[in-house]
Amino acid sequence: MQISKYNASGNDFIIFQAIDNAKFYSINRSDLAVRLCDRFNGVGADGLIIIKRSKGDSDFAWEFYNSDGSEAAMCGNGSRAAALYAYKNQICDNSCSFETGAGIIRATIDENSVEVTLSQPKKLSESFYEMGLEWSFYDTGVPHLVSFVDDLAKFDLEICKAMRKKYNANVNYAKFDGKMLLVRTFERGVENETNACGTGMAAAFFTGFERFGLDKKASVMPKSKEILSLRFDGQTIHFGGKVSHIFDTAIY
């Protein structure tokens, strides 16, 4: 099996294509994700992306698995990595679309920079207070809880674990420092804080726009310290930044 590893904003992904590989369909993809994403006994990654043939008019389709083997409808940074992989492997042009569990995602590639148009954000509930914090709850491809705080050092793994379990959602702490939006994310499926989360940054950005007067365009910095751009066009969120192609190899 030929695989590639890509990194987008501190999130790393193992990617391979199953477009013309009949053997793929007899493999338990969840078990494969656990094995390959293991950082000690496998390759090591936050997620596994499988590129498949589109069932419609898109350039391709994907399956996305977290490192614990759970399947996810969407991953913002993963979508940017998948788009660059598909472009480099001549599956699509530098402007493409692909099918995910969250709907059709569109991407534009400019060398190693990729901007994707995420699915339309959805409010899952009104804001509420719990565990000493105020939370907003949005779906930006997957569900995200967002709390704006005055100090990101208040990021508390125990609170994150409790909120993630109760609401089956990713958990984000955010702060606007006057110049850019800072975000820390606890991701379900990884069950820990990650260096970045694209849909989490999008949820924090949209919360800031809807509730706290954030502009329609903002620079966002996750834990990885890589600065990304997000903008809202009135319907959808556009999310862009650098993607790195780390290596290609074969797994037996």
N, C-alpha and C positions, 0 to 999 in steps of 0.2 A: 504494500500500500504506500503510495507516494503522498506525503503530507507536507504542508508548509506551516510555518509559524509567523504570525503577524502580531504587531503591537500597536494599539491605538490609545494614546493618552495614558499609558500605564496599565491598560487592560491587555492581556495577551491571549491569543487564540490559536488553536490548531485548526487548520482548514484542509479539507480534501474534497475532491469532486467525485460524485457517483453517477455522473450523467450516462456513461457508457460502461458501468461496472455492475453486472448482474449479481455478482457475489455479495455486493453491499447489502442487498435486500434480505439476505439470510442472517445478517449480523445483528446482534442486540446492540443498538446504537447507544443506549443508556449505559450498559456495561463498558462499552468501548470508550465512552467519554470519561468514566471514572478511571479507567486504566491509563488512558493517554494523558489526562490532565494531572495525574498524580505527580507532584514535584520531586518525589524521591525515587519512585519505581517506574515512572513513565517519562513523558516529555516535559510535562509541567505547563499548565495554562489555567486561565479563569473559565474557559469554555471551549467547546468543540463545535465547529461550523461545518455542515455538510452541504455542498452545492449540488443541486439536482436539476433535472430538466423541468422547465415551466409547463404547467398544465394549460396555460392561457397564452396571452400575447406578451408576457414579460420576457426578459432576457434569460432569467433562470429563477429557481426557487431555492429555499434553504430549509434546513432543520438546524435548530440551535439547542445545545445541551449545556447546562451548567456543569461545573466540575464535580458536583455530587450525583450527576446522572439525570437530574430532573430536566425536562424539556421546557423551554421558555418561548413565548410568542415573539419576543422582540428583545434586541440588545442594541443600544445606540452605537457604542463603539464597535461592537461586532459587525454591525451593518456597514460601517465605513471600511473595516478590514475586509469584509466579504466583497465589497464593490471593487477595491483595489486588486484583490486576488483575481476576481473574474476578469478584470481589464488586463492584468498582466498575463493571464492564461488565455487570452483571446476569446473569452466567452461572451464579452460585450464590448461596446465602444466606450468612450469616455463619458458618455451620458447614457444611463441605463435605468432599468427598473427591475425589481425582483419581488417574489412572493414570500411573505412571512405570515406567521400566525396572527399578526396585528394588522395585516393588510398589505397593500402594495407600497414598497419603499422605493423612492427615486433617488438617484445619486449622480453627482457630477465629479469627475476626477480631473485634477490638474496636477500632473506629475505625481508627487506623493501627498498632496492635499486632497481630501475628500469631503464634500458636503452632501449630507443626506437630508431629505424632507421626511420628517417623522409623521406618524399618523396624528390625526387631529386630537389635541388634548381633551380629556373628559374629567369633569369634576365628579368625584365619587361620594363626597359628602361635604357639608358645611364644615368650617373650621371648628375645632373642639379642643378642650384642655384635658390632658391626661399626663400623669407622672411628672407634674410640675412644669409642663411645656405646652405651648399652643401648637396644634398640628393642622396642616392643610393636607388634603388627600386627593391626588390626581392620578389618572392613568395616562401615561405618555408612551404607550406601547405595552407596558406592564405597570402594575399599581405601585405608587410611591407615596409615602408619608414624608412631609417636609416640615421642619421647624426652623424658623429664623431665630438665631440667638446672637447675643452680643459678644460671645467668646467661643470660638470653635473648640477650644480646649475642654469645653463642657461635654464634648462627644463622649457618650457613656455606652459602652458595649452591653452592659446589662439591661439598660433601658431599650437599646436597639433590639436585643434578642427578644425581650418581652413584647414590644410593639410589633416586631416582625411576625412573631408566633400568633398574636391575637388577631392581626389584620391581614395576615398572609401577604405582606407587602415589603418592599425595600424601604429602608429608613434613611433619611437625609437630614443633616444639619447644614444650615446655610447662613452666610453673613455677607452683607454688602458693605465694602469698606470705603465707598465713595468713588472708587475707580472701577472695580470689578467685583463680580460675585464669586465668593469662595464657598466650596461645597465639600463635605465629607459624607461618604455613603457606606452603609451596611447593606450588603447584597444577599438576598435570599438565593439559595443554590450554591453560593460560596460559603454562606453562614459566617461571614466576618466582614470587616472593613476591607474595601478594595482601593487600589490607587486611583480609580476613576470609575464612573458609571455614566454613560451617555444619556440614557433616559432619566437617570437621577438628576443630572445637571439640567436637563430640559424641564423636569418637574419643578426644581428649585427656581429656575428662571421664570417659568410661567406663574408660579406662586408670587414671585417678586413683582411681576408685571401686573397681575390681577389685583393683588392686595396691598402692595407697598410702593407703588408708583415707579417701579423700574421701567426704563425705556424699552422700546420694542426691539432694540438691538443691544447686546451686552457681551463683554468678555467674561469668560468663566474660567476659574482655576480650581481643579480638583486637588486631591492629595499629592498626585504625581508632579504638581507644579507646572504642568504644561498648559498653556493658555489656549482656550478654544473660543470660537465665536458662535453665538446663538442669536437668532432673530425670529420674530413673529410677524407673519404677513397678514394677520387678521383671522386666519383659519388654521394654519399649520406652523410648526416650528422647524426652522432650518438649522442644522447643526454641523459645523465644519471644523477641521483641524488636520494635523499631520498623521500619517499612518506609516509605520516602518515594517518592511519585509525583512524578517530576522534570518530565516534559513529555510531550506528545503531538505528533506531527507526521506528515507524509506523505513517503514516499520514492517517487521515480519511477523 
